[in-house]
């Protein structure tokens, strides 16, 4: 399936480029299943080697799927986003994002292994991304709610989750379905409402 020359493993983030289909699944802090949402991810170079575009869209009605999720707003930002990453060596930072409060920072530790930190109003999502082979990508990490963030469904009298505690874990599995991203999946960044 993959030709040996499709990617430059020496160029950080090049392995991520393509069109990916997958599933985002969330669990509560005790490891209990919450929900799964199918996603489509388009990753391509805006400027080869320096600016990478990352867009993830859910393939189902997100509002309906997230109804009753303890951190619906945060999960929506984790699995539905559109941003540019400025690449400097093995590190990256977001320069523009569809959610005005989302910031992303990351690094490649070795070819095929990436660590990302998504920061936004509701809290922080830390994820590890690793390739089990050139066409399979696994992502897993905890969401840590911001101080005072109250999960939906908890009684108002319940204390908020302690600062720094994991409140939700998001695991995603993606399979590359195309090496090139078709033009119809390349959209400018539009600010979320």
Rosetta blueprint (number, residue, H / E / L):
1 X L
2 X L
3 X L
4 X L
5 X L
6 X L
7 X L
8 X L
9 X L
10 X L
11 X L
12 X L
13 X L
14 X H
15 X H
16 X H
17 X L
18 X E
19 X E
20 X E
21 X E
22 X E
23 X E
24 X E
25 X E
26 X E
27 X E
28 X E
29 X L
30 X L
31 X L
32 X L
33 X E
34 X E
35 X E
36 X E
37 X E
38 X E
39 X E
40 X E
41 X E
42 X E
43 X E
44 X E
45 X E
46 X E
47 X E
48 X L
49 X L
50 X L
51 X E
52 X E
53 X E
54 X E
55 X E
56 X E
57 X E
58 X E
59 X L
60 X L
61 X L
62 X H
63 X H
64 X H
65 X H
66 X H
67 X L
68 X L
69 X L
70 X L
71 X L
72 X H
73 X H
74 X H
75 X H
76 X H
77 X H
78 X H
79 X H
80 X L
81 X E
82 X E
83 X E
84 X E
85 X E
86 X E
87 X E
88 X E
89 X L
90 X L
91 X E
92 X E
93 X E
94 X E
95 X E
96 X E
97 X E
98 X L
99 X L
100 X L
101 X L
102 X L
103 X E
104 X E
105 X E
106 X E
107 X E
108 X E
109 X E
110 X E
111 X L
112 X L
113 X E
114 X E
115 X E
116 X E
117 X E
118 X E
119 X E
120 X E
121 X L
122 X L
123 X E
124 X E
125 X E
126 X E
127 X E
128 X E
129 X E
130 X E
131 X E
132 X E
133 X E
134 X L
135 X L
136 X E
137 X E
138 X E
139 X E
140 X E
141 X E
142 X E
143 X E
144 X E
145 X E
146 X L
147 X L
148 X L
149 X L
150 X L
151 X L
152 X L
153 X L
154 X L
155 X L
156 X L
157 X L
158 X L
159 X L
160 X L
161 X L
162 X L
163 X L
164 X L
165 X L
166 X E
167 X E
168 X E
169 X E
170 X E
171 X E
172 X E
173 X E
174 X E
175 X E
176 X E
177 X E
178 X E
179 X L
180 X L
181 X L
182 X L
183 X H
184 X H
185 X H
186 X L
187 X L
188 X L
189 X L
190 X L
191 X L
192 X L
193 X L
